Amino acid sequence: MHHAVKRILESSVSESDIPQCLIYLSTQLESYLSDPQIIKASSLYEKAFSIFSDIRASLRLRDGANSSAPIYESYEISPLEQREILNNISDLNGQLKIQMQSIADEKEKKLYEIASKHIEKYEPYLINESNLNDNSEKITRTTNKLEQTWGSAKRTKRQITGKKKLTREFNALPKEYMLVQNLKNPDYVALVVGDIAKLPQKLADVGSHAKSFSRWLKKQHIKNLSRISKNTLRKDSFIEDLVELSKQPFDAN
Protein backbone atom coordinates (compact mmCIF):
# COMPACT_ATOMS: atom_id res chain seq x y z
CA MET A 1 0.00 0.00 0.00
CA HIS A 2 2.84 2.38 0.88
CA HIS A 3 4.59 1.77 -2.45
CA ALA A 4 1.33 2.14 -4.38
CA VAL A 5 0.49 5.50 -2.75
CA LYS A 6 4.05 6.68 -3.27
CA ARG A 7 3.87 5.88 -6.99
CA ILE A 8 0.60 7.80 -7.30
CA LEU A 9 2.06 10.85 -5.56
CA GLU A 10 5.21 10.79 -7.70
CA SER A 11 3.21 10.49 -10.92
CA SER A 12 1.07 13.58 -10.19
CA VAL A 13 1.80 16.64 -12.30
CA SER A 14 1.23 19.12 -9.48
CA GLU A 15 0.34 19.06 -5.81
CA SER A 16 -3.03 20.65 -6.56
CA ASP A 17 -4.02 17.46 -8.38
CA ILE A 18 -3.40 15.33 -5.29
CA PRO A 19 -6.35 14.76 -2.93
CA GLN A 20 -5.52 15.82 0.62
CA CYS A 21 -6.71 12.48 1.98
CA LEU A 22 -4.07 10.71 -0.14
CA ILE A 23 -1.31 12.89 1.30
CA TYR A 24 -2.60 12.18 4.80
CA LEU A 25 -2.66 8.42 4.06
CA SER A 26 0.94 8.55 2.83
CA THR A 27 2.01 10.30 6.04
CA GLN A 28 0.25 7.73 8.20
CA LEU A 29 1.80 4.84 6.28
CA GLU A 30 5.26 6.34 6.69
CA SER A 31 4.68 6.55 10.45
CA TYR A 32 3.29 3.01 10.52
CA LEU A 33 6.26 1.47 8.68
CA SER A 34 8.79 3.18 10.93
CA ASP A 35 7.06 2.12 14.18
CA PRO A 36 9.43 -0.20 16.14
CA GLN A 37 6.56 -2.36 17.41
CA ILE A 38 5.20 -2.84 13.89
CA ILE A 39 8.66 -3.73 12.60
CA LYS A 40 9.10 -6.30 15.38
CA ALA A 41 5.65 -7.81 14.87
CA SER A 42 6.19 -8.04 11.11
CA SER A 43 9.51 -9.76 11.66
CA LEU A 44 7.88 -12.37 13.93
CA TYR A 45 5.11 -12.92 11.39
CA GLU A 46 7.63 -13.50 8.60
CA LYS A 47 9.56 -15.92 10.82
CA ALA A 48 6.38 -17.85 11.69
CA PHE A 49 5.44 -18.03 8.00
CA SER A 50 8.93 -19.31 7.15
CA ILE A 51 8.66 -22.09 9.76
CA PHE A 52 5.17 -22.99 8.55
CA SER A 53 6.41 -23.15 4.94
CA ASP A 54 9.26 -25.47 5.98
CA ILE A 55 6.75 -27.82 7.65
CA ARG A 56 4.52 -27.85 4.57
CA ALA A 57 7.52 -28.57 2.35
CA SER A 58 8.62 -31.45 4.60
CA LEU A 59 5.11 -32.93 4.46
CA ARG A 60 4.93 -32.32 0.70
CA LEU A 61 1.85 -30.15 1.02
CA ARG A 62 2.94 -27.51 -1.44
CA ASP A 63 0.32 -26.21 -3.84
CA GLY A 64 0.30 -27.81 -7.25
CA ALA A 65 1.40 -25.61 -10.14
CA ASN A 66 -1.58 -26.51 -12.32
CA SER A 67 -4.15 -26.84 -9.57
CA SER A 68 -6.91 -24.31 -9.00
CA ALA A 69 -7.81 -25.69 -5.54
CA PRO A 70 -4.93 -27.95 -4.36
CA ILE A 71 -6.03 -27.91 -0.75
CA TYR A 72 -9.12 -29.95 -1.65
CA GLU A 73 -7.47 -32.38 -4.07
CA SER A 74 -6.24 -35.83 -3.12
CA TYR A 75 -3.01 -37.33 -4.44
CA GLU A 76 -1.00 -40.52 -4.03
CA ILE A 77 2.41 -40.99 -2.42
CA SER A 78 4.53 -44.08 -2.91
CA PRO A 79 6.13 -46.14 -0.09
CA LEU A 80 9.48 -44.45 -0.81
CA GLU A 81 7.89 -41.01 -0.58
CA GLN A 82 6.14 -41.98 2.66
CA ARG A 83 9.48 -42.87 4.25
CA GLU A 84 11.08 -39.69 2.92
CA ILE A 85 8.29 -37.62 4.48
CA LEU A 86 8.88 -39.23 7.87
CA ASN A 87 12.62 -38.62 7.61
CA ASN A 88 12.13 -35.02 6.45
CA ILE A 89 9.79 -34.07 9.27
CA SER A 90 12.05 -35.73 11.83
CA ASP A 91 15.11 -33.87 10.48
CA LEU A 92 13.18 -30.59 10.49
CA ASN A 93 12.19 -31.08 14.12
CA GLY A 94 15.86 -31.56 15.02
CA GLN A 95 16.82 -28.38 13.16
CA LEU A 96 14.08 -26.39 14.90
CA LYS A 97 15.35 -27.47 18.31
CA ILE A 98 18.94 -26.52 17.44
CA GLN A 99 17.87 -23.10 16.12
CA MET A 100 15.68 -22.54 19.18
CA GLN A 101 18.71 -22.87 21.48
CA SER A 102 20.58 -20.08 19.70
CA ILE A 103 17.75 -17.52 19.88
CA ALA A 104 17.69 -15.01 22.74
CA ASP A 105 14.32 -13.35 21.97
CA GLU A 106 11.61 -15.19 23.92
CA LYS A 107 8.80 -14.45 21.46
CA GLU A 108 10.80 -15.75 18.52
CA LYS A 109 11.91 -18.79 20.51
CA LYS A 110 8.23 -19.49 21.25
CA LEU A 111 7.55 -19.89 17.53
CA TYR A 112 10.10 -22.71 17.24
CA GLU A 113 8.79 -24.28 20.43
CA ILE A 114 5.19 -24.35 19.14
CA ALA A 115 6.26 -25.86 15.80
CA SER A 116 8.35 -28.57 17.49
CA LYS A 117 5.57 -29.42 19.95
CA HIS A 118 3.01 -29.87 17.17
CA ILE A 119 5.36 -32.00 15.07
CA GLU A 120 5.98 -34.35 17.98
CA LYS A 121 2.26 -34.47 18.80
CA TYR A 122 1.00 -35.29 15.30
CA GLU A 123 3.97 -37.11 13.72
CA PRO A 124 2.68 -40.58 14.77
CA TYR A 125 -0.57 -39.93 12.90
CA LEU A 126 0.98 -38.78 9.61
CA ILE A 127 2.04 -42.20 8.34
CA ASN A 128 1.91 -45.54 10.14
CA GLU A 129 5.61 -46.43 10.13
CA SER A 130 4.98 -49.91 11.57
CA ASN A 131 3.08 -50.88 8.40
CA LEU A 132 5.57 -49.24 6.09
CA ASN A 133 7.67 -51.69 4.08
CA ASP A 134 8.84 -52.24 0.54
CA ASN A 135 5.56 -53.93 -0.36
CA SER A 136 3.37 -51.10 0.95
CA GLU A 137 0.85 -49.73 -1.49
CA LYS A 138 0.48 -46.12 -2.42
CA ILE A 139 -1.70 -44.17 -0.01
CA THR A 140 -4.12 -41.40 -0.95
CA ARG A 141 -3.86 -38.23 1.07
CA THR A 142 -5.05 -34.63 1.05
CA THR A 143 -4.50 -31.55 3.17
CA ASN A 144 -8.00 -31.31 4.60
CA LYS A 145 -10.20 -34.05 3.07
CA LEU A 146 -11.81 -34.83 6.42
CA GLU A 147 -13.10 -31.27 6.79
CA GLN A 148 -14.81 -30.98 3.42
CA THR A 149 -18.16 -32.28 4.71
CA TRP A 150 -18.10 -29.81 7.61
CA GLY A 151 -17.14 -26.96 5.29
CA SER A 152 -19.94 -27.87 2.90
CA ALA A 153 -22.47 -27.86 5.75
CA LYS A 154 -21.30 -24.42 6.86
CA ARG A 155 -21.59 -23.05 3.34
CA THR A 156 -25.15 -24.34 3.12
CA LYS A 157 -26.11 -22.72 6.43
CA ARG A 158 -24.49 -19.44 5.36
CA GLN A 159 -26.57 -19.45 2.19
CA ILE A 160 -29.72 -20.05 4.23
CA THR A 161 -29.06 -17.49 6.98
CA GLY A 162 -26.86 -14.97 5.17
CA LYS A 163 -24.65 -14.85 8.28
CA LYS A 164 -20.90 -15.35 8.48
CA LYS A 165 -20.77 -16.47 12.12
CA LEU A 166 -22.82 -19.64 12.63
CA THR A 167 -22.07 -20.53 16.27
CA ARG A 168 -25.66 -20.12 17.50
CA GLU A 169 -27.09 -21.87 14.43
CA PHE A 170 -24.92 -24.97 14.85
CA ASN A 171 -25.42 -25.06 18.61
CA ALA A 172 -29.14 -25.11 17.95
CA LEU A 173 -28.87 -28.14 15.68
CA PRO A 174 -29.05 -31.70 17.06
CA LYS A 175 -25.83 -33.71 16.84
CA GLU A 176 -27.47 -36.03 14.29
CA TYR A 177 -27.33 -33.17 11.77
CA MET A 178 -23.84 -34.09 10.57
CA LEU A 179 -24.79 -37.78 10.39
CA VAL A 180 -27.44 -36.87 7.82
CA GLN A 181 -24.79 -35.00 5.86
CA ASN A 182 -22.70 -38.20 5.83
CA LEU A 183 -25.32 -39.84 3.60
CA LYS A 184 -23.67 -37.93 0.74
CA ASN A 185 -20.49 -39.91 1.41
CA PRO A 186 -20.61 -43.24 -0.52
CA ASP A 187 -18.06 -44.88 1.80
CA TYR A 188 -20.14 -44.00 4.87
CA VAL A 189 -23.31 -45.32 3.21
CA ALA A 190 -21.58 -48.57 2.21
CA LEU A 191 -20.29 -49.20 5.74
CA VAL A 192 -23.36 -48.17 7.74
CA VAL A 193 -26.33 -48.87 5.46
CA GLY A 194 -24.93 -51.00 2.67
CA ASP A 195 -27.14 -49.41 0.04
CA ILE A 196 -29.01 -46.12 0.13
CA ALA A 197 -32.14 -47.96 -1.06
CA LYS A 198 -32.10 -49.89 2.23
CA LEU A 199 -32.19 -46.73 4.36
CA PRO A 200 -35.99 -46.76 4.97
CA GLN A 201 -35.83 -50.36 6.19
CA LYS A 202 -32.83 -49.59 8.40
CA LEU A 203 -34.68 -46.66 9.98
CA ALA A 204 -37.73 -48.86 10.52
CA ASP A 205 -35.58 -51.52 12.23
CA VAL A 206 -34.09 -48.91 14.56
CA GLY A 207 -37.47 -47.34 15.24
CA SER A 208 -38.96 -50.60 16.41
CA HIS A 209 -36.89 -50.58 19.61
CA ALA A 210 -36.01 -46.87 19.89
CA LYS A 211 -37.35 -44.52 22.54
CA SER A 212 -40.08 -42.01 21.75
CA PHE A 213 -39.40 -38.93 19.64
CA SER A 214 -40.46 -36.63 22.49
CA ARG A 215 -37.84 -38.28 24.73
CA TRP A 216 -35.18 -37.64 22.10
CA LEU A 217 -36.36 -34.05 21.62
CA LYS A 218 -36.04 -33.27 25.34
CA LYS A 219 -32.39 -34.30 25.30
CA GLN A 220 -31.47 -31.95 22.44
CA HIS A 221 -31.80 -28.62 24.28
CA ILE A 222 -32.55 -26.99 20.96
CA LYS A 223 -32.30 -23.21 21.18
CA ASN A 224 -34.81 -20.79 19.82
CA LEU A 225 -32.81 -18.57 17.49
CA SER A 226 -35.44 -15.83 17.58
CA ARG A 227 -35.23 -15.35 21.34
CA ILE A 228 -33.74 -12.18 22.78
CA SER A 229 -30.11 -12.51 23.86
CA LYS A 230 -29.22 -12.43 27.57
CA ASN A 231 -27.02 -9.36 27.08
CA THR A 232 -30.01 -7.43 25.73
CA LEU A 233 -32.27 -8.57 28.55
CA ARG A 234 -29.71 -7.52 31.18
CA LYS A 235 -29.45 -3.95 29.91
CA ASP A 236 -30.72 -1.45 32.49
CA SER A 237 -32.59 0.42 29.75
CA PHE A 238 -34.24 -2.67 28.24
CA ILE A 239 -37.80 -1.78 29.36
CA GLU A 240 -37.44 1.87 28.33
CA ASP A 241 -36.07 0.85 24.93
CA LEU A 242 -38.95 -1.59 24.48
CA VAL A 243 -41.50 1.09 25.34
CA GLU A 244 -39.94 3.56 22.92
CA LEU A 245 -39.88 0.90 20.21
CA SER A 246 -43.55 0.16 20.75
CA LYS A 247 -44.42 3.85 20.21
CA GLN A 248 -42.91 3.88 16.72
CA PRO A 249 -45.41 3.57 13.85
CA PHE A 250 -45.59 0.11 12.26
CA ASP A 251 -44.35 -0.06 8.67
CA ALA A 252 -46.05 -2.91 6.80
CA ASN A 253 -43.35 -2.73 4.13
ZIJOGI-V342751 format. One line per field, one symbol per residue. ss: DSSP state (~ for helix, > for strand, _ for the rest). burial: b if it has 16 or more other ideal C-beta (glycine too) atoms within 10 Angstrom, else e. A space follows every 10 residues. Layout:
ss=???
burial=???
//
This chain:
ss=_~~~~~~~~~ ~___~~~__~ ~~~~~~~~~~ ~~~__~~~~~ ~~~~~~~~~~ ~~~~~~~~__ _________~ ~~__>>>_~~ ~~~~~~~~~~ ~~~~~~~~~~ ~____~~~~~ ~~~~~~~~~~ ~~~~~~__~~ ~_______>> >___~~~~~~ ~~~~~~~~~~ ~_____~~~~ ~_____~~~~ ~~~~_~~~~~ ~~___~~~~~ ~~~~~~~___ __~~~~~~~~ _________~ ~~~____~~~ ~~~~~~~___ ___
burial=eeeebeeeee eeeeeeeeee eeeebbeebe eeeeeeeeee eeeeeebbee beebbeebbe beeeeeeeee eeeeeebebe ebbebbebbe ebbeebeeeb eeeeeeebee bbeebbeebe eeeeeebeee eeeeeeeebe bebeeeeeee eebeeebeee eeeeebeebe eeeeeeeeee eeeeeeeebe eeeeeeeeee eeeeeeeeee eeeeeeeeee eeeeeeeeee eeeeeeeeee eeeeeeeeee eee
//
